Amino acid sequence: MSKTIAIFGAGTGLGLATARRFGREGYRVALVGRRRAALDTLVADLSADGIDAAAFPADLGHTAQIPALLSAITERYGPIDVIQYAPISTMAFIPAADLTTEVMQGFIDLYLLTPIQIVRAVLPGMIERGFGGILYGQGGTAVNAAPFASGFGPAMAGARNYVHSLHGEVADKGVYAGALTVNGMITGSAAEQAITSGELTLSLPEGVVIPTVDPADLADGLWELLAKRDRVEATYPQAGTK
């Protein structure tokens, strides 16, 4: 019987690449994102490749929407076997000195509280079936804090801590939990498009260049994490690569 992956934060970069990678392995794909039209375009692309995919619009920053969202996915595809959580955001980094509790709450809701709520809902079924995957995508500031580049990092660091702890608790129950750290700009992603169009501007120290990362390589990395289950975290690009 076909398994189902739910991609939370599906877009033209990592989300689409992950859908294609898991679709090639026979997975059905639930695509979650804010904009119905964008999701429908992804569904059409995947369907052309023979992948069973469906769109589920939702704002992942609103945790109250999650129960209804998960119900809709399971009504269409049955139990969720793998989740990939890497929500799309074109928000700019914020200096730590400028953070307020109100602004930080938005980051916490999107990058920490919502994935915890999703896991709480799907984990019991995964454990009962003896198989499951919880894959969390995060930016490099979740691991390495940087001046003038806060906001995302504190929230993602909390989620990274959660995933590492969860990994040690569920690995012997057939469920894998792991994180993919991306230290670069994902080619074709919403963030790259926003920078190219001028919608988003990055203020980088002189001489600092952000490497680009092929989303297909990241999707292969996610598949490898789930298939091998030999480590809790992978980082791309790896040291010494561009």
Order of alpha helices (4+ residues) and beta strands (2+ residues): beta-alpha-beta-alpha-beta-alpha-beta-alpha-alpha-beta-alpha-beta-beta-alpha-beta-alpha-beta
